[in-house]
Amino acid sequence: MEVINEEIIKKIANDENIKESQINAVLTMLQDEKTVAFIARYRKEATGGLDEEQIRKISDLYEYGVNLAKRKE
């Protein structure tokens, strides 16, 4: 992943009813090459208790949003 896109984060936050701070924390850890399982188990305080499914969904939705933005350009 590259620089975090705030517009995509806001859309995910609204669509999934998750705080932007939680999404930022997840994306930052994923950029630092932490695994979804590691984040879900050992970084609950940073993610606000998101489970593996929610973390994976954030990752997938963000990646989709970035790819869609690139295609629009």
Predicted model as a PDB file, atoms N, CA, C, CB and O in Angstrom, pLDDT in the B-factor column:
MODEL        1                                                                  
ATOM      1  N   MET A   1       0.834  -1.183   0.000  1.00 46.00           N  
ATOM      2  CA  MET A   1       0.000   0.000   0.000  1.00 46.00           C  
ATOM      3  C   MET A   1       0.881   1.250   0.000  1.00 46.00           C  
ATOM      4  CB  MET A   1      -0.950  -0.004   1.215  1.00 46.00           C  
ATOM      5  O   MET A   1       2.061   1.205   0.348  1.00 46.00           O  
ATOM      6  N   GLU A   2       0.278   2.350  -0.396  1.00 58.00           N  
ATOM      7  CA  GLU A   2       1.023   3.593  -0.487  1.00 58.00           C  
ATOM      8  C   GLU A   2       0.575   4.538   0.613  1.00 58.00           C  
ATOM      9  CB  GLU A   2       0.841   4.242  -1.869  1.00 58.00           C  
ATOM     10  O   GLU A   2       0.210   4.118   1.711  1.00 58.00           O  
ATOM     11  N   VAL A   3       0.613   5.817   0.295  1.00 69.00           N  
ATOM     12  CA  VAL A   3       0.122   6.831   1.219  1.00 69.00           C  
ATOM     13  C   VAL A   3      -1.375   6.592   1.429  1.00 69.00           C  
ATOM     14  CB  VAL A   3       0.399   8.283   0.675  1.00 69.00           C  
ATOM     15  O   VAL A   3      -2.102   6.313   0.476  1.00 69.00           O  
ATOM     16  N   ILE A   4      -1.819   6.698   2.643  1.00 78.00           N  
ATOM     17  CA  ILE A   4      -3.214   6.404   2.978  1.00 78.00           C  
ATOM     18  C   ILE A   4      -4.129   7.498   2.427  1.00 78.00           C  
ATOM     19  CB  ILE A   4      -3.391   6.272   4.511  1.00 78.00           C  
ATOM     20  O   ILE A   4      -3.896   8.686   2.654  1.00 78.00           O  
ATOM     21  N   ASN A   5      -5.165   7.088   1.706  1.00 89.00           N  
ATOM     22  CA  ASN A   5      -6.116   7.996   1.070  1.00 89.00           C  
ATOM     23  C   ASN A   5      -7.285   8.255   2.023  1.00 89.00           C  
ATOM     24  CB  ASN A   5      -6.625   7.409  -0.281  1.00 89.00           C  
ATOM     25  O   ASN A   5      -8.052   7.343   2.333  1.00 89.00           O  
ATOM     26  N   GLU A   6      -7.416   9.491   2.481  1.00 92.00           N  
ATOM     27  CA  GLU A   6      -8.438   9.847   3.469  1.00 92.00           C  
ATOM     28  C   GLU A   6      -9.867   9.711   2.939  1.00 92.00           C  
ATOM     29  CB  GLU A   6      -8.214  11.260   3.940  1.00 92.00           C  
ATOM     30  O   GLU A   6     -10.773   9.358   3.694  1.00 92.00           O  
ATOM     31  N   GLU A   7     -10.074   9.987   1.658  1.00 93.00           N  
ATOM     32  CA  GLU A   7     -11.420   9.867   1.082  1.00 93.00           C  
ATOM     33  C   GLU A   7     -11.913   8.425   1.145  1.00 93.00           C  
ATOM     34  CB  GLU A   7     -11.429  10.365  -0.375  1.00 93.00           C  
ATOM     35  O   GLU A   7     -13.071   8.166   1.474  1.00 93.00           O  
ATOM     36  N   ILE A   8     -11.036   7.508   0.831  1.00 94.00           N  
ATOM     37  CA  ILE A   8     -11.407   6.084   0.860  1.00 94.00           C  
ATOM     38  C   ILE A   8     -11.698   5.663   2.301  1.00 94.00           C  
ATOM     39  CB  ILE A   8     -10.271   5.197   0.249  1.00 94.00           C  
ATOM     40  O   ILE A   8     -12.637   4.908   2.553  1.00 94.00           O  
ATOM     41  N   ILE A   9     -10.903   6.146   3.229  1.00 95.00           N  
ATOM     42  CA  ILE A   9     -11.116   5.820   4.645  1.00 95.00           C  
ATOM     43  C   ILE A   9     -12.478   6.333   5.112  1.00 95.00           C  
ATOM     44  CB  ILE A   9      -9.989   6.424   5.519  1.00 95.00           C  
ATOM     45  O   ILE A   9     -13.199   5.622   5.812  1.00 95.00           O  
ATOM     46  N   LYS A  10     -12.833   7.558   4.730  1.00 96.00           N  
ATOM     47  CA  LYS A  10     -14.128   8.113   5.121  1.00 96.00           C  
ATOM     48  C   LYS A  10     -15.273   7.286   4.560  1.00 96.00           C  
ATOM     49  CB  LYS A  10     -14.250   9.559   4.651  1.00 96.00           C  
ATOM     50  O   LYS A  10     -16.273   7.066   5.243  1.00 96.00           O  
ATOM     51  N   LYS A  11     -15.137   6.829   3.328  1.00 95.00           N  
ATOM     52  CA  LYS A  11     -16.187   6.011   2.713  1.00 95.00           C  
ATOM     53  C   LYS A  11     -16.332   4.680   3.450  1.00 95.00           C  
ATOM     54  CB  LYS A  11     -15.876   5.762   1.219  1.00 95.00           C  
ATOM     55  O   LYS A  11     -17.447   4.249   3.743  1.00 95.00           O  
ATOM     56  N   ILE A  12     -15.219   4.039   3.746  1.00 96.00           N  
ATOM     57  CA  ILE A  12     -15.256   2.768   4.477  1.00 96.00           C  
ATOM     58  C   ILE A  12     -15.883   2.986   5.861  1.00 96.00           C  
ATOM     59  CB  ILE A  12     -13.820   2.166   4.614  1.00 96.00           C  
ATOM     60  O   ILE A  12     -16.718   2.193   6.298  1.00 96.00           O  
ATOM     61  N   ALA A  13     -15.482   4.050   6.540  1.00 96.00           N  
ATOM     62  CA  ALA A  13     -16.010   4.347   7.871  1.00 96.00           C  
ATOM     63  C   ALA A  13     -17.524   4.516   7.829  1.00 96.00           C  
ATOM     64  CB  ALA A  13     -15.353   5.609   8.440  1.00 96.00           C  
ATOM     65  O   ALA A  13     -18.230   3.994   8.691  1.00 96.00           O  
ATOM     66  N   ASN A  14     -18.023   5.239   6.838  1.00 96.00           N  
ATOM     67  CA  ASN A  14     -19.467   5.442   6.720  1.00 96.00           C  
ATOM     68  C   ASN A  14     -20.194   4.157   6.343  1.00 96.00           C  
ATOM     69  CB  ASN A  14     -19.761   6.520   5.690  1.00 96.00           C  
ATOM     70  O   ASN A  14     -21.230   3.832   6.923  1.00 96.00           O  
ATOM     71  N   ASP A  15     -19.653   3.429   5.372  1.00 95.00           N  
ATOM     72  CA  ASP A  15     -20.315   2.219   4.880  1.00 95.00           C  
ATOM     73  C   ASP A  15     -20.329   1.095   5.909  1.00 95.00           C  
ATOM     74  CB  ASP A  15     -19.634   1.739   3.619  1.00 95.00           C  
ATOM     75  O   ASP A  15     -21.311   0.360   6.019  1.00 95.00           O  
ATOM     76  N   GLU A  16     -19.242   0.963   6.659  1.00 95.00           N  
ATOM     77  CA  GLU A  16     -19.096  -0.174   7.580  1.00 95.00           C  
ATOM     78  C   GLU A  16     -19.341   0.196   9.040  1.00 95.00           C  
ATOM     79  CB  GLU A  16     -17.715  -0.764   7.444  1.00 95.00           C  
ATOM     80  O   GLU A  16     -19.280  -0.667   9.915  1.00 95.00           O  
ATOM     81  N   ASN A  17     -19.619   1.476   9.310  1.00 96.00           N  
ATOM     82  CA  ASN A  17     -19.858   1.944  10.670  1.00 96.00           C  
ATOM     83  C   ASN A  17     -18.672   1.636  11.594  1.00 96.00           C  
ATOM     84  CB  ASN A  17     -21.131   1.307  11.222  1.00 96.00           C  
ATOM     85  O   ASN A  17     -18.831   1.105  12.693  1.00 96.00           O  
ATOM     86  N   ILE A  18     -17.484   1.989  11.105  1.00 96.00           N  
ATOM     87  CA  ILE A  18     -16.240   1.807  11.857  1.00 96.00           C  
ATOM     88  C   ILE A  18     -15.570   3.178  11.933  1.00 96.00           C  
ATOM     89  CB  ILE A  18     -15.288   0.724  11.178  1.00 96.00           C  
ATOM     90  O   ILE A  18     -15.615   3.944  10.970  1.00 96.00           O  
ATOM     91  N   LYS A  19     -14.955   3.489  13.060  1.00 96.00           N  
ATOM     92  CA  LYS A  19     -14.303   4.784  13.235  1.00 96.00           C  
ATOM     93  C   LYS A  19     -13.095   4.905  12.308  1.00 96.00           C  
ATOM     94  CB  LYS A  19     -13.874   4.980  14.700  1.00 96.00           C  
ATOM     95  O   LYS A  19     -12.391   3.932  12.041  1.00 96.00           O  
ATOM     96  N   GLU A  20     -12.878   6.133  11.825  1.00 96.00           N  
ATOM     97  CA  GLU A  20     -11.728   6.387  10.960  1.00 96.00           C  
ATOM     98  C   GLU A  20     -10.417   6.061  11.663  1.00 96.00           C  
ATOM     99  CB  GLU A  20     -11.724   7.840  10.500  1.00 96.00           C  
ATOM    100  O   GLU A  20      -9.479   5.580  11.028  1.00 96.00           O  
ATOM    101  N   SER A  21     -10.341   6.316  12.960  1.00 96.00           N  
ATOM    102  CA  SER A  21      -9.109   6.028  13.709  1.00 96.00           C  
ATOM    103  C   SER A  21      -8.801   4.532  13.711  1.00 96.00           C  
ATOM    104  CB  SER A  21      -9.229   6.540  15.156  1.00 96.00           C  
ATOM    105  O   SER A  21      -7.638   4.133  13.647  1.00 96.00           O  
ATOM    106  N   GLN A  22      -9.853   3.702  13.785  1.00 97.00           N  
ATOM    107  CA  GLN A  22      -9.650   2.252  13.731  1.00 97.00           C  
ATOM    108  C   GLN A  22      -9.114   1.836  12.361  1.00 97.00           C  
ATOM    109  CB  GLN A  22     -10.969   1.507  14.038  1.00 97.00           C  
ATOM    110  O   GLN A  22      -8.207   1.010  12.263  1.00 97.00           O  
ATOM    111  N   ILE A  23      -9.680   2.413  11.317  1.00 96.00           N  
ATOM    112  CA  ILE A  23      -9.253   2.081   9.962  1.00 96.00           C  
ATOM    113  C   ILE A  23      -7.811   2.528   9.744  1.00 96.00           C  
ATOM    114  CB  ILE A  23     -10.185   2.736   8.921  1.00 96.00           C  
ATOM    115  O   ILE A  23      -7.010   1.784   9.178  1.00 96.00           O  
ATOM    116  N   ASN A  24      -7.480   3.730  10.186  1.00 96.00           N  
ATOM    117  CA  ASN A  24      -6.101   4.217  10.071  1.00 96.00           C  
ATOM    118  C   ASN A  24      -5.127   3.294  10.787  1.00 96.00           C  
ATOM    119  CB  ASN A  24      -5.986   5.634  10.637  1.00 96.00           C  
ATOM    120  O   ASN A  24      -4.056   2.991  10.261  1.00 96.00           O  
ATOM    121  N   ALA A  25      -5.491   2.846  11.981  1.00 96.00           N  
ATOM    122  CA  ALA A  25      -4.624   1.950  12.748  1.00 96.00           C  
ATOM    123  C   ALA A  25      -4.402   0.642  11.998  1.00 96.00           C  
ATOM    124  CB  ALA A  25      -5.227   1.669  14.135  1.00 96.00           C  
ATOM    125  O   ALA A  25      -3.275   0.155  11.911  1.00 96.00           O  
ATOM    126  N   VAL A  26      -5.470   0.079  11.462  1.00 97.00           N  
ATOM    127  CA  VAL A  26      -5.362  -1.183  10.715  1.00 97.00           C  
ATOM    128  C   VAL A  26      -4.467  -0.997   9.495  1.00 97.00           C  
ATOM    129  CB  VAL A  26      -6.764  -1.687  10.280  1.00 97.00           C  
ATOM    130  O   VAL A  26      -3.556  -1.795   9.271  1.00 97.00           O  
ATOM    131  N   LEU A  27      -4.713   0.042   8.706  1.00 96.00           N  
ATOM    132  CA  LEU A  27      -3.944   0.258   7.485  1.00 96.00           C  
ATOM    133  C   LEU A  27      -2.472   0.526   7.780  1.00 96.00           C  
ATOM    134  CB  LEU A  27      -4.531   1.417   6.697  1.00 96.00           C  
ATOM    135  O   LEU A  27      -1.593   0.075   7.046  1.00 96.00           O  
ATOM    136  N   THR A  28      -2.210   1.256   8.849  1.00 95.00           N  
ATOM    137  CA  THR A  28      -0.817   1.522   9.234  1.00 95.00           C  
ATOM    138  C   THR A  28      -0.099   0.229   9.592  1.00 95.00           C  
ATOM    139  CB  THR A  28      -0.759   2.502  10.420  1.00 95.00           C  
ATOM    140  O   THR A  28       1.038   0.007   9.174  1.00 95.00           O  
ATOM    141  N   MET A  29      -0.760  -0.619  10.363  1.00 97.00           N  
ATOM    142  CA  MET A  29      -0.127  -1.891  10.745  1.00 97.00           C  
ATOM    143  C   MET A  29       0.044  -2.807   9.545  1.00 97.00           C  
ATOM    144  CB  MET A  29      -0.952  -2.599  11.822  1.00 97.00           C  
ATOM    145  O   MET A  29       1.050  -3.509   9.448  1.00 97.00           O  
ATOM    146  N   LEU A  30      -0.913  -2.815   8.633  1.00 96.00           N  
ATOM    147  CA  LEU A  30      -0.776  -3.628   7.431  1.00 96.00           C  
ATOM    148  C   LEU A  30       0.387  -3.134   6.577  1.00 96.00           C  
ATOM    149  CB  LEU A  30      -2.079  -3.609   6.618  1.00 96.00           C  
ATOM    150  O   LEU A  30       1.104  -3.937   5.979  1.00 96.00           O  
ATOM    151  N   GLN A  31       0.579  -1.814   6.519  1.00 94.00           N  
ATOM    152  CA  GLN A  31       1.722  -1.257   5.789  1.00 94.00           C  
ATOM    153  C   GLN A  31       3.042  -1.662   6.442  1.00 94.00           C  
ATOM    154  CB  GLN A  31       1.617   0.275   5.720  1.00 94.00           C  
ATOM    155  O   GLN A  31       4.058  -1.807   5.763  1.00 94.00           O  
ATOM    156  N   ASP A  32       3.020  -1.843   7.753  1.00 95.00           N  
ATOM    157  CA  ASP A  32       4.212  -2.280   8.485  1.00 95.00           C  
ATOM    158  C   ASP A  32       4.384  -3.794   8.421  1.00 95.00           C  
ATOM    159  CB  ASP A  32       4.135  -1.827   9.943  1.00 95.00           C  
ATOM    160  O   ASP A  32       5.181  -4.371   9.161  1.00 95.00           O  
ATOM    161  N   GLU A  33       3.622  -4.431   7.526  1.00 95.00           N  
ATOM    162  CA  GLU A  33       3.697  -5.869   7.247  1.00 95.00           C  
ATOM    163  C   GLU A  33       3.276  -6.754   8.414  1.00 95.00           C  
ATOM    164  CB  GLU A  33       5.090  -6.225   6.849  1.00 95.00           C  
ATOM    165  O   GLU A  33       3.770  -7.871   8.567  1.00 95.00           O  
ATOM    166  N   LYS A  34       2.357  -6.245   9.240  1.00 96.00           N  
ATOM    167  CA  LYS A  34       1.750  -7.080  10.279  1.00 96.00           C  
ATOM    168  C   LYS A  34       0.641  -7.895   9.623  1.00 96.00           C  
ATOM    169  CB  LYS A  34       1.191  -6.210  11.473  1.00 96.00           C  
ATOM    170  O   LYS A  34      -0.018  -7.411   8.703  1.00 96.00           O  
ATOM    171  N   THR A  35       0.431  -9.114  10.080  1.00 96.00           N  
ATOM    172  CA  THR A  35      -0.619  -9.952   9.499  1.00 96.00           C  
ATOM    173  C   THR A  35      -1.968  -9.631  10.133  1.00 96.00           C  
ATOM    174  CB  THR A  35      -0.285 -11.444   9.682  1.00 96.00           C  
ATOM    175  O   THR A  35      -2.042  -9.067  11.225  1.00 96.00           O  
ATOM    176  N   VAL A  36      -3.021 -10.000   9.433  1.00 96.00           N  
ATOM    177  CA  VAL A  36      -4.379  -9.783   9.938  1.00 96.00           C  
ATOM    178  C   VAL A  36      -4.555 -10.501  11.273  1.00 96.00           C  
ATOM    179  CB  VAL A  36      -5.434 -10.276   8.912  1.00 96.00           C  
ATOM    180  O   VAL A  36      -5.110  -9.935  12.215  1.00 96.00           O  
ATOM    181  N   ALA A  37      -4.092 -11.730  11.356  1.00 96.00           N  
ATOM    182  CA  ALA A  37      -4.228 -12.513  12.591  1.00 96.00           C  
ATOM    183  C   ALA A  37      -3.483 -11.840  13.748  1.00 96.00           C  
ATOM    184  CB  ALA A  37      -3.695 -13.949  12.380  1.00 96.00           C  
ATOM    185  O   ALA A  37      -4.004 -11.768  14.861  1.00 96.00           O  
ATOM    186  N   PHE A  38      -2.279 -11.353  13.492  1.00 97.00           N  
ATOM    187  CA  PHE A  38      -1.492 -10.676  14.525  1.00 97.00           C  
ATOM    188  C   PHE A  38      -2.222  -9.424  15.023  1.00 97.00           C  
ATOM    189  CB  PHE A  38      -0.094 -10.302  13.980  1.00 97.00           C  
ATOM    190  O   PHE A  38      -2.326  -9.190  16.227  1.00 97.00           O  
ATOM    191  N   ILE A  39      -2.720  -8.633  14.086  1.00 97.00           N  
ATOM    192  CA  ILE A  39      -3.422  -7.402  14.451  1.00 97.00           C  
ATOM    193  C   ILE A  39      -4.655  -7.720  15.297  1.00 97.00           C  
ATOM    194  CB  ILE A  39      -3.830  -6.614  13.186  1.00 97.00           C  
ATOM    195  O   ILE A  39      -4.901  -7.070  16.313  1.00 97.00           O  
ATOM    196  N   ALA A  40      -5.423  -8.718  14.875  1.00 96.00           N  
ATOM    197  CA  ALA A  40      -6.653  -9.079  15.595  1.00 96.00           C  
ATOM    198  C   ALA A  40      -6.363  -9.589  17.003  1.00 96.00           C  
ATOM    199  CB  ALA A  40      -7.426 -10.140  14.814  1.00 96.00           C  
ATOM    200  O   ALA A  40      -7.112  -9.301  17.937  1.00 96.00           O  
ATOM    201  N   ARG A  41      -5.282 -10.343  17.157  1.00 96.00           N  
ATOM    202  CA  ARG A  41      -4.989 -10.939  18.461  1.00 96.00           C  
ATOM    203  C   ARG A  41      -4.247 -10.015  19.412  1.00 96.00           C  
ATOM    204  CB  ARG A  41      -4.191 -12.178  18.272  1.00 96.00           C  
ATOM    205  O   ARG A  41      -4.569  -9.939  20.598  1.00 96.00           O  
ATOM    206  N   TYR A  42      -3.240  -9.305  18.876  1.00 96.00           N  
ATOM    207  CA  TYR A  42      -2.315  -8.598  19.756  1.00 96.00           C  
ATOM    208  C   TYR A  42      -2.407  -7.077  19.705  1.00 96.00           C  
ATOM    209  CB  TYR A  42      -0.939  -8.999  19.425  1.00 96.00           C  
ATOM    210  O   TYR A  42      -1.702  -6.394  20.448  1.00 96.00           O  
ATOM    211  N   ARG A  43      -3.246  -6.547  18.860  1.00 96.00           N  
ATOM    212  CA  ARG A  43      -3.371  -5.093  18.754  1.00 96.00           C  
ATOM    213  C   ARG A  43      -4.811  -4.623  18.913  1.00 96.00           C  
ATOM    214  CB  ARG A  43      -2.828  -4.621  17.423  1.00 96.00           C  
ATOM    215  O   ARG A  43      -5.233  -3.647  18.292  1.00 96.00           O  
ATOM    216  N   LYS A  44      -5.558  -5.335  19.756  1.00 95.00           N  
ATOM    217  CA  LYS A  44      -6.964  -4.982  19.999  1.00 95.00           C  
ATOM    218  C   LYS A  44      -7.109  -3.557  20.521  1.00 95.00           C  
ATOM    219  CB  LYS A  44      -7.589  -5.960  20.991  1.00 95.00           C  
ATOM    220  O   LYS A  44      -8.070  -2.865  20.184  1.00 95.00           O  
ATOM    221  N   GLU A  45      -6.154  -3.117  21.347  1.00 95.00           N  
ATOM    222  CA  GLU A  45      -6.242  -1.763  21.895  1.00 95.00           C  
ATOM    223  C   GLU A  45      -6.116  -0.701  20.808  1.00 95.00           C  
ATOM    224  CB  GLU A  45      -5.162  -1.554  22.948  1.00 95.00           C  
ATOM    225  O   GLU A  45      -6.713   0.371  20.913  1.00 95.00           O  
ATOM    226  N   ALA A  46      -5.348  -0.992  19.774  1.00 94.00           N  
ATOM    227  CA  ALA A  46      -5.162  -0.024  18.682  1.00 94.00           C  
ATOM    228  C   ALA A  46      -6.341  -0.025  17.701  1.00 94.00           C  
ATOM    229  CB  ALA A  46      -3.863  -0.330  17.927  1.00 94.00           C  
ATOM    230  O   ALA A  46      -6.668   1.002  17.107  1.00 94.00           O  
ATOM    231  N   THR A  47      -6.968  -1.187  17.544  1.00 95.00           N  
ATOM    232  CA  THR A  47      -8.051  -1.298  16.559  1.00 95.00           C  
ATOM    233  C   THR A  47      -9.430  -1.164  17.182  1.00 95.00           C  
ATOM    234  CB  THR A  47      -7.957  -2.618  15.837  1.00 95.00           C  
ATOM    235  O   THR A  47     -10.433  -1.206  16.469  1.00 95.00           O  
ATOM    236  N   GLY A  48      -9.498  -1.006  18.474  1.00 95.00           N  
ATOM    237  CA  GLY A  48     -10.794  -0.911  19.135  1.00 95.00           C  
ATOM    238  C   GLY A  48     -11.518  -2.242  19.174  1.00 95.00           C  
ATOM    239  O   GLY A  48     -12.747  -2.280  19.236  1.00 95.00           O  
ATOM    240  N   GLY A  49     -10.769  -3.336  19.138  1.00 95.00           N  
ATOM    241  CA  GLY A  49     -11.358  -4.669  19.264  1.00 95.00           C  
ATOM    242  C   GLY A  49     -11.903  -5.256  17.968  1.00 95.00           C  
ATOM    243  O   GLY A  49     -12.748  -6.151  18.010  1.00 95.00           O  
ATOM    244  N   LEU A  50     -11.441  -4.774  16.819  1.00 96.00           N  
ATOM    245  CA  LEU A  50     -11.908  -5.346  15.549  1.00 96.00           C  
ATOM    246  C   LEU A  50     -11.453  -6.795  15.436  1.00 96.00           C  
ATOM    247  CB  LEU A  50     -11.387  -4.520  14.343  1.00 96.00           C  
ATOM    248  O   LEU A  50     -10.355  -7.147  15.869  1.00 96.00           O  
ATOM    249  N   ASP A  51     -12.304  -7.630  14.852  1.00 96.00           N  
ATOM    250  CA  ASP A  51     -11.929  -9.028  14.667  1.00 96.00           C  
ATOM    251  C   ASP A  51     -11.274  -9.227  13.292  1.00 96.00           C  
ATOM    252  CB  ASP A  51     -13.168  -9.945  14.817  1.00 96.00           C  
ATOM    253  O   ASP A  51     -11.209  -8.300  12.484  1.00 96.00           O  
ATOM    254  N   GLU A  52     -10.790 -10.457  13.041  1.00 97.00           N  
ATOM    255  CA  GLU A  52     -10.079 -10.751  11.792  1.00 97.00           C  
ATOM    256  C   GLU A  52     -10.927 -10.449  10.560  1.00 97.00           C  
ATOM    257  CB  GLU A  52      -9.646 -12.210  11.769  1.00 97.00           C  
ATOM    258  O   GLU A  52     -10.425  -9.904   9.578  1.00 97.00           O  
ATOM    259  N   GLU A  53     -12.190 -10.795  10.609  1.00 97.00           N  
ATOM    260  CA  GLU A  53     -13.076 -10.572   9.464  1.00 97.00           C  
ATOM    261  C   GLU A  53     -13.200  -9.084   9.144  1.00 97.00           C  
ATOM    262  CB  GLU A  53     -14.463 -11.168   9.738  1.00 97.00           C  
ATOM    263  O   GLU A  53     -13.147  -8.692   7.979  1.00 97.00           O  
ATOM    264  N   GLN A  54     -13.363  -8.263  10.169  1.00 97.00           N  
ATOM    265  CA  GLN A  54     -13.481  -6.816   9.963  1.00 97.00           C  
ATOM    266  C   GLN A  54     -12.174  -6.224   9.430  1.00 97.00           C  
ATOM    267  CB  GLN A  54     -13.876  -6.120  11.276  1.00 97.00           C  
ATOM    268  O   GLN A  54     -12.186  -5.359   8.554  1.00 97.00           O  
ATOM    269  N   ILE A  55     -11.061  -6.695   9.962  1.00 97.00           N  
ATOM    270  CA  ILE A  55      -9.753  -6.208   9.511  1.00 97.00           C  
ATOM    271  C   ILE A  55      -9.514  -6.587   8.056  1.00 97.00           C  
ATOM    272  CB  ILE A  55      -8.627  -6.772  10.399  1.00 97.00           C  
ATOM    273  O   ILE A  55      -9.053  -5.768   7.262  1.00 97.00           O  
ATOM    274  N   ARG A  56      -9.825  -7.816   7.716  1.00 98.00           N  
ATOM    275  CA  ARG A  56      -9.664  -8.279   6.332  1.00 98.00           C  
ATOM    276  C   ARG A  56     -10.566  -7.464   5.397  1.00 98.00           C  
ATOM    277  CB  ARG A  56      -9.993  -9.798   6.217  1.00 98.00           C  
ATOM    278  O   ARG A  56     -10.156  -7.104   4.294  1.00 98.00           O  
ATOM    279  N   LYS A  57     -11.784  -7.180   5.837  1.00 97.00           N  
ATOM    280  CA  LYS A  57     -12.717  -6.408   5.018  1.00 97.00           C  
ATOM    281  C   LYS A  57     -12.204  -4.985   4.801  1.00 97.00           C  
ATOM    282  CB  LYS A  57     -14.106  -6.377   5.675  1.00 97.00           C  
ATOM    283  O   LYS A  57     -12.302  -4.454   3.694  1.00 97.00           O  
ATOM    284  N   ILE A  58     -11.660  -4.366   5.846  1.00 97.00           N  
ATOM    285  CA  ILE A  58     -11.071  -3.033   5.707  1.00 97.00           C  
ATOM    286  C   ILE A  58      -9.958  -3.067   4.671  1.00 97.00           C  
ATOM    287  CB  ILE A  58     -10.530  -2.523   7.064  1.00 97.00           C  
ATOM    288  O   ILE A  58      -9.888  -2.203   3.797  1.00 97.00           O  
ATOM    289  N   SER A  59      -9.096  -4.058   4.769  1.00 96.00           N  
ATOM    290  CA  SER A  59      -7.984  -4.195   3.828  1.00 96.00           C  
ATOM    291  C   SER A  59      -8.491  -4.343   2.398  1.00 96.00           C  
ATOM    292  CB  SER A  59      -7.112  -5.397   4.203  1.00 96.00           C  
ATOM    293  O   SER A  59      -8.001  -3.677   1.487  1.00 96.00           O  
ATOM    294  N   ASP A  60      -9.468  -5.216   2.209  1.00 97.00           N  
ATOM    295  CA  ASP A  60     -10.018  -5.465   0.870  1.00 97.00           C  
ATOM    296  C   ASP A  60     -10.713  -4.229   0.301  1.00 97.00           C  
ATOM    297  CB  ASP A  60     -11.001  -6.635   0.913  1.00 97.00           C  
ATOM    298  O   ASP A  60     -10.511  -3.881  -0.862  1.00 97.00           O  
ATOM    299  N   LEU A  61     -11.526  -3.571   1.116  1.00 97.00           N  
ATOM    300  CA  LEU A  61     -12.247  -2.384   0.659  1.00 97.00           C  
ATOM    301  C   LEU A  61     -11.286  -1.244   0.330  1.00 97.00           C  
ATOM    302  CB  LEU A  61     -13.250  -1.931   1.722  1.00 97.00           C  
ATOM    303  O   LEU A  61     -11.488  -0.519  -0.644  1.00 97.00           O  
ATOM    304  N   TYR A  62     -10.255  -1.091   1.133  1.00 96.00           N  
ATOM    305  CA  TYR A  62      -9.288  -0.031   0.880  1.00 96.00           C  
ATOM    306  C   TYR A  62      -8.530  -0.303  -0.423  1.00 96.00           C  
ATOM    307  CB  TYR A  62      -8.304   0.096   2.061  1.00 96.00           C  
ATOM    308  O   TYR A  62      -8.357   0.589  -1.254  1.00 96.00           O  
ATOM    309  N   GLU A  63      -8.091  -1.533  -0.581  1.00 95.00           N  
ATOM    310  CA  GLU A  63      -7.370  -1.905  -1.805  1.00 95.00           C  
ATOM    311  C   GLU A  63      -8.250  -1.694  -3.035  1.00 95.00           C  
ATOM    312  CB  GLU A  63      -6.901  -3.376  -1.733  1.00 95.00           C  
ATOM    313  O   GLU A  63      -7.785  -1.182  -4.054  1.00 95.00           O  
ATOM    314  N   TYR A  64      -9.515  -2.087  -2.941  1.00 96.00           N  
ATOM    315  CA  TYR A  64     -10.464  -1.884  -4.033  1.00 96.00           C  
ATOM    316  C   TYR A  64     -10.615  -0.388  -4.341  1.00 96.00           C  
ATOM    317  CB  TYR A  64     -11.838  -2.502  -3.678  1.00 96.00           C  
ATOM    318  O   TYR A  64     -10.608   0.010  -5.505  1.00 96.00           O  
ATOM    319  N   GLY A  65     -10.749   0.429  -3.303  1.00 95.00           N  
ATOM    320  CA  GLY A  65     -10.894   1.872  -3.477  1.00 95.00           C  
ATOM    321  C   GLY A  65      -9.682   2.497  -4.149  1.00 95.00           C  
ATOM    322  O   GLY A  65      -9.825   3.352  -5.023  1.00 95.00           O  
ATOM    323  N   VAL A  66      -8.491   2.076  -3.744  1.00 93.00           N  
ATOM    324  CA  VAL A  66      -7.258   2.596  -4.349  1.00 93.00           C  
ATOM    325  C   VAL A  66      -7.186   2.205  -5.821  1.00 93.00           C  
ATOM    326  CB  VAL A  66      -6.014   2.071  -3.593  1.00 93.00           C  
ATOM    327  O   VAL A  66      -6.856   3.032  -6.672  1.00 93.00           O  
ATOM    328  N   ASN A  67      -7.495   0.945  -6.120  1.00 94.00           N  
ATOM    329  CA  ASN A  67      -7.452   0.480  -7.512  1.00 94.00           C  
ATOM    330  C   ASN A  67      -8.491   1.201  -8.366  1.00 94.00           C  
ATOM    331  CB  ASN A  67      -7.682  -1.036  -7.577  1.00 94.00           C  
ATOM    332  O   ASN A  67      -8.222   1.533  -9.520  1.00 94.00           O  
ATOM    333  N   LEU A  68      -9.668   1.441  -7.810  1.00 93.00           N  
ATOM    334  CA  LEU A  68     -10.718   2.157  -8.529  1.00 93.00           C  
ATOM    335  C   LEU A  68     -10.281   3.593  -8.825  1.00 93.00           C  
ATOM    336  CB  LEU A  68     -12.028   2.151  -7.717  1.00 93.00           C  
ATOM    337  O   LEU A  68     -10.505   4.099  -9.925  1.00 93.00           O  
ATOM    338  N   ALA A  69      -9.665   4.237  -7.855  1.00 90.00           N  
ATOM    339  CA  ALA A  69      -9.176   5.613  -8.048  1.00 90.00           C  
ATOM    340  C   ALA A  69      -8.112   5.663  -9.140  1.00 90.00           C  
ATOM    341  CB  ALA A  69      -8.605   6.176  -6.729  1.00 90.00           C  
ATOM    342  O   ALA A  69      -8.087   6.594  -9.944  1.00 90.00           O  
ATOM    343  N   LYS A  70      -7.240   4.667  -9.167  1.00 91.00           N  
ATOM    344  CA  LYS A  70      -6.201   4.623 -10.208  1.00 91.00           C  
ATOM    345  C   LYS A  70      -6.830   4.466 -11.593  1.00 91.00           C  
ATOM    346  CB  LYS A  70      -5.212   3.462  -9.939  1.00 91.00           C  
ATOM    347  O   LYS A  70      -6.399   5.112 -12.549  1.00 91.00           O  
ATOM    348  N   ARG A  71      -7.835   3.620 -11.700  1.00 92.00           N  
ATOM    349  CA  ARG A  71      -8.492   3.406 -13.008  1.00 92.00           C  
ATOM    350  C   ARG A  71      -9.214   4.672 -13.466  1.00 92.00           C  
ATOM    351  CB  ARG A  71      -9.497   2.225 -12.928  1.00 92.00           C  
ATOM    352  O   ARG A  71      -9.266   4.957 -14.662  1.00 92.00           O  
ATOM    353  N   LYS A  72      -9.771   5.434 -12.520  1.00 88.00           N  
ATOM    354  CA  LYS A  72     -10.473   6.669 -12.879  1.00 88.00           C  
ATOM    355  C   LYS A  72      -9.504   7.706 -13.444  1.00 88.00           C  
ATOM    356  CB  LYS A  72     -11.206   7.245 -11.654  1.00 88.00           C  
ATOM    357  O   LYS A  72      -9.873   8.499 -14.310  1.00 88.00           O  
ATOM    358  N   GLU A  73      -8.278   7.697 -12.959  1.00 84.00           N  
ATOM    359  CA  GLU A  73      -7.263   8.641 -13.457  1.00 84.00           C  
ATOM    360  C   GLU A  73      -6.903   8.246 -14.851  1.00 84.00           C  
ATOM    361  CB  GLU A  73      -6.000   8.673 -12.556  1.00 84.00           C  
ATOM    362  O   GLU A  73      -6.067   8.894 -15.480  1.00 84.00           O  
TER     363      GLU A  73                                                      
ENDMDL                                                                          
END                                                                             
